[in-house]
Amino acid sequence: MAHPPFAILILAAGKGTRMRSALPKVLHKVAGRPMIAHVLAAAAGLKPTHTAVVVAPGMDEVAAAVAPADIIIQRRQRGTGDAVAAAKPLLGRFKGDVLVLYGDAPLLTRDSLKPLFDARRRHPAAAAIVLGMQLAEGGPYGRLILAADGSLARIVEANDANDAERAVTLCNSGIMLANAAILFDLVAQLGTANVKGEYYLTDVVALARARGLACRVAEGNAEELLGVNSRAELAFAEAVMQQRLRYAAMEAGATLVAPETVFFSADTKIGADTTIGPFTIFGPGVKIGERVTINGFCHIAGAIIGDDAIIGPYARLRPGAQLSDNVHIGNFVEVKNSKLASGVKANHLAYIGDSSVGEASNIGAGSITCNYDGIEKFRTIIGKGVFIGTNASLVAPVTIGAGAMIAAGSVITDNVPAEALALGRARQKTKPGAAKLWRSARQAALAARDKVKPQGKPKRRKR
């Protein structure tokens, strides 16, 4: 999408009161990523000359989330026009267009904006081009009122529209591409004669027309342009995004056994011929190799999985889990901040945390690495070809040498040399016949206790 140099201005100072949240609206997540990060990703694909974000005072979390974009502070939240005016010190002398976007539109993509730039090529002299969308029920969206020649005459906000204007189905997405010099000149002339008493950016269209300047409309995909203002709308955006991600995964060669039950993060990467079972959830930072089998009911976040691995069912991979090729992680196994070399197996009921496990080692059922002492965390080093027996506890920091064996039920607190057999459990004592004697004594005690129990309720004496 080749086009002249332009700057992007993202408005993100809104309080989002309908979200009923202390978290700034634009930081609420869709597919594991803040909404404004989706907008920034779409903007970055256009290769703008500048990217700036307008925030309210005290929105340090938002400023951190959008770095390294330039930050503009809107001192008082007096509407979208005032937000754009706040950018004049930074962009007022920019030679080119300013693309105004909103931080609460997570479904936006680079291709969503293509109609806008296509319209700019057709109408190079237009003061502003607005991206519209067709909505049978426009609801809170402003209506785009066209002139007889098809140009944009004005934008009417829903709260200020009359019945005829509310019947218009061509609605305002809020996205605008405008000549920088004209834009900042016009926003300086905005007034507040409207229901909300705010400076509406949309009023620059009428101001431009009054000067004899043309404005135009480009139509985009409504589903991609919708903003999020409530929890219900956030859930809708999540559903749309998940559908996109599922189709993208399948197009890339992954098999989803029950697609509607699998949930991805925006950055999930999956290799070809990988199969994902039902009810699997991917948090941010997951990269999966080729020919991997992920059985159902797994939760994976911040993990890297090599080729030909088998995961689950009911496995949990937490951040820092790095699994090499042909690793097997079975049911109810949890791996955190650990590196597992090729061929490692932990087929059931194990916890591997803050550890390194060598090639072809086997972690038995119920075995755990005890990595936390209540204050600090320590590492466990397990060498190549080690066998960890069932229900063993490895108390870190500890190193198990290559080829060593840990007996079932052991608590290992000292390093184990290579090829050694370590047993860390109490010595078993067997007493022949003791079980029968114990049962007889126990039964006799119970019988004696039953004899002294009172029978029924005591009768009340007559006086």
DAMO-V903693 format. One record per residue. N is the residue number from 1. OMEGA is omega in whole degrees, 0 to 359 (999 if undefined). D_FIRST is the distance of its C-alpha to the first C-alpha in Angstrom with 2 decimals. Layout:
N_OMEGA_D_FIRST, N_OMEGA_D_FIRST
This chain:
1_181_0.00, 2_179_3.83, 3_179_6.46, 4_179_10.14, 5_179_11.85, 6_177_12.65, 7_177_15.03, 8_177_15.37, 9_182_18.85, 10_180_20.08, 11_185_23.44, 12_183_25.78, 13_183_29.26, 14_182_30.54, 15_180_33.71, 16_185_32.95, 17_181_36.61, 18_178_36.21, 19_182_35.32, 20_187_38.89, 21_173_37.91, 22_179_38.54, 23_176_35.13, 24_187_32.35, 25_187_30.40, 26_179_26.99, 27_173_28.69, 28_193_29.83, 29_169_28.28, 30_184_26.35, 31_174_26.47, 32_183_28.12, 33_178_25.47, 34_183_25.80, 35_184_23.76, 36_176_22.20, 37_175_21.14, 38_179_18.99, 39_178_17.34, 40_179_16.95, 41_177_15.42, 42_180_12.70, 43_182_12.25, 44_179_12.40, 45_179_9.42, 46_180_7.32, 47_178_9.55, 48_176_11.51, 49_178_14.38, 50_170_16.91, 51_180_17.52, 52_182_20.82, 53_178_22.84, 54_179_25.75, 55_176_28.78, 56_176_32.43, 57_178_35.29, 58_179_36.39, 59_182_33.13, 60_179_33.39, 61_179_32.20, 62_179_28.90, 63_179_28.53, 64_183_29.24, 65_185_26.78, 66_179_23.77, 67_10_24.73, 68_178_23.50, 69_176_21.72, 70_180_23.78, 71_177_26.40, 72_181_27.58, 73_172_30.88, 74_190_31.55, 75_178_35.33, 76_182_36.18, 77_184_34.18, 78_175_34.52, 79_184_31.42, 80_177_27.68, 81_178_28.24, 82_178_30.44, 83_178_27.89, 84_179_25.31, 85_180_28.21, 86_181_28.97, 87_184_25.74, 88_179_26.85, 89_181_28.65, 90_190_25.51, 91_186_22.80, 92_181_25.05, 93_181_24.58, 94_180_20.83, 95_181_19.45, 96_181_16.33, 97_169_15.24, 98_177_16.34, 99_181_14.68, 100_179_17.79, 101_180_17.81, 102_184_20.94, 103_182_22.23, 104_180_23.89, 105_189_20.97, 106_183_20.83, 107_179_19.23, 108_174_15.90, 109_176_12.88, 110_181_9.22, 111_178_8.96, 112_186_11.73, 113_182_9.84, 114_179_7.39, 115_181_10.53, 116_181_11.04, 117_174_8.17, 118_179_9.00, 119_178_12.51, 120_178_12.08, 121_179_11.21, 122_184_14.29, 123_184_16.37, 124_183_15.91, 125_183_19.48, 126_178_19.39, 127_181_20.89, 128_174_19.16, 129_183_17.00, 130_178_18.19, 131_181_16.71, 132_180_19.62, 133_180_20.92, 134_178_23.90, 135_179_26.84, 136_176_30.26, 137_186_31.83, 138_178_29.97, 139_186_32.39, 140_184_31.52, 141_176_28.19, 142_181_28.20, 143_179_28.20, 144_182_25.98, 145_184_28.42, 146_173_27.20, 147_182_28.99, 148_181_30.47, 149_179_27.68, 150_177_25.02, 151_181_23.87, 152_181_24.29, 153_182_27.90, 154_175_28.29, 155_179_27.75, 156_177_30.90, 157_185_31.27, 158_182_33.06, 159_182_36.13, 160_186_36.54, 161_172_35.85, 162_185_38.71, 163_180_39.27, 164_180_37.52, 165_178_34.40, 166_178_34.40, 167_179_34.47, 168_183_31.00, 169_177_28.56, 170_189_25.31, 171_183_24.94, 172_175_23.14, 173_185_20.90, 174_183_21.37, 175_185_17.71, 176_173_17.34, 177_187_15.09, 178_174_17.71, 179_188_18.70, 180_183_20.35, 181_180_23.58, 182_183_24.15, 183_184_23.34, 184_174_25.88, 185_183_28.37, 186_182_28.31, 187_177_28.63, 188_182_31.68, 189_182_33.30, 190_174_32.86, 191_184_36.06, 192_180_37.27, 193_180_38.98, 194_185_37.79, 195_183_39.23, 196_183_37.88, 197_182_38.65, 198_174_35.22, 199_182_32.68, 200_173_30.00, 201_183_26.51, 202_181_26.32, 203_179_29.10, 204_179_26.91, 205_179_25.94, 206_178_29.63, 207_179_30.18, 208_180_27.41, 209_179_28.87, 210_178_32.29, 211_183_31.15, 212_180_29.90, 213_181_26.19, 214_172_23.92, 215_186_21.89, 216_178_19.65, 217_168_18.78, 218_181_15.82, 219_179_17.00, 220_180_15.77, 221_185_17.55, 222_183_20.72, 223_181_21.39, 224_188_18.24, 225_185_18.89, 226_177_22.61, 227_181_24.13, 228_181_27.07, 229_182_30.31, 230_178_33.04, 231_179_34.10, 232_178_33.92, 233_175_30.29, 234_178_29.63, 235_177_31.33, 236_179_29.23, 237_178_25.97, 238_180_27.53, 239_179_28.43, 240_181_24.97, 241_179_23.46, 242_176_26.25, 243_177_25.61, 244_184_21.99, 245_178_23.29, 246_179_26.13, 247_180_24.11, 248_179_21.74, 249_180_24.93, 250_176_26.52, 251_181_23.55, 252_174_23.74, 253_177_27.42, 254_175_29.43, 255_175_32.27, 256_186_32.86, 257_177_36.41, 258_189_36.09, 259_185_32.41, 260_181_33.24, 261_182_35.43, 262_182_33.04, 263_183_31.12, 264_163_28.34, 265_185_26.82, 266_184_23.10, 267_180_23.45, 268_179_25.93, 269_185_25.49, 270_179_27.58, 271_182_28.47, 272_177_29.06, 273_172_32.35, 274_180_33.04, 275_182_35.03, 276_181_35.01, 277_184_38.02, 278_174_38.33, 279_175_38.30, 280_183_36.45, 281_178_34.58, 282_171_32.10, 283_181_31.82, 284_171_29.24, 285_181_29.08, 286_175_30.09, 287_186_29.32, 288_181_31.13, 289_182_31.81, 290_176_32.40, 291_177_35.29, 292_174_36.17, 293_175_38.29, 294_180_38.06, 295_191_40.85, 296_172_40.89, 297_177_41.36, 298_175_39.82, 299_187_38.18, 300_179_35.95, 301_175_34.27, 302_186_33.32, 303_175_34.57, 304_183_33.71, 305_180_35.23, 306_182_35.73, 307_171_35.91, 308_177_38.63, 309_175_39.72, 310_185_41.48, 311_172_41.16, 312_7_43.26, 313_176_44.19, 314_177_44.57, 315_177_43.31, 316_175_41.71, 317_184_39.58, 318_183_39.06, 319_180_36.95, 320_176_37.80, 321_179_38.91, 322_184_38.04, 323_179_39.28, 324_182_39.42, 325_173_39.60, 326_174_42.25, 327_178_43.13, 328_176_44.84, 329_188_44.75, 330_186_46.84, 331_178_47.84, 332_173_48.31, 333_179_47.25, 334_179_45.36, 335_181_43.69, 336_174_42.59, 337_184_41.56, 338_177_43.06, 339_180_42.33, 340_181_43.70, 341_186_44.04, 342_175_43.75, 343_178_46.28, 344_178_47.29, 345_170_48.63, 346_195_49.29, 347_179_49.92, 348_165_51.23, 349_181_52.18, 350_173_51.25, 351_179_49.60, 352_182_48.04, 353_178_46.99, 354_187_46.39, 355_168_47.47, 356_183_46.91, 357_184_48.17, 358_184_48.87, 359_171_48.30, 360_175_50.10, 361_182_51.76, 362_178_52.85, 363_185_52.91, 364_181_55.56, 365_177_55.55, 366_182_56.12, 367_182_55.55, 368_168_53.78, 369_182_52.91, 370_192_54.51, 371_189_51.99, 372_180_52.84, 373_182_56.16, 374_179_55.39, 375_182_54.21, 376_175_52.27, 377_184_50.43, 378_184_51.49, 379_173_50.27, 380_180_51.85, 381_180_51.63, 382_185_52.45, 383_182_52.89, 384_173_52.30, 385_180_54.23, 386_175_55.70, 387_177_57.24, 388_183_57.25, 389_182_59.78, 390_172_59.57, 391_177_59.68, 392_177_59.56, 393_180_58.52, 394_187_57.23, 395_183_57.83, 396_1_55.39, 397_180_55.45, 398_179_56.74, 399_177_56.12, 400_184_57.05, 401_182_57.61, 402_176_56.41, 403_181_58.41, 404_175_60.18, 405_177_61.25, 406_183_61.49, 407_180_64.10, 408_176_63.29, 409_184_63.98, 410_169_63.96, 411_187_62.97, 412_181_61.90, 413_180_62.17, 414_176_62.81, 415_180_60.93, 416_181_61.74, 417_177_62.24, 418_177_60.72, 419_180_62.52, 420_172_64.62, 421_182_65.51, 422_174_65.30, 423_181_67.11, 424_182_66.85, 425_180_68.75, 426_179_72.28, 427_180_74.97, 428_174_75.83, 429_181_79.43, 430_181_80.94, 431_182_84.17, 432_177_85.77, 433_185_86.95, 434_181_85.58, 435_180_83.23, 436_179_86.21, 437_181_88.27, 438_180_85.41, 439_180_84.95, 440_180_88.73, 441_181_89.01, 442_180_86.05, 443_178_87.46, 444_179_90.86, 445_179_89.41, 446_180_87.58, 447_179_90.78, 448_179_92.78, 449_181_90.27, 450_182_90.44, 451_184_94.28, 452_178_94.25, 453_176_91.70, 454_181_93.35, 455_179_93.83, 456_181_92.58, 457_177_92.98, 458_180_96.19, 459_180_98.73, 460_179_99.55, 461_175_103.16, 462_178_105.36, 463_999_107.11
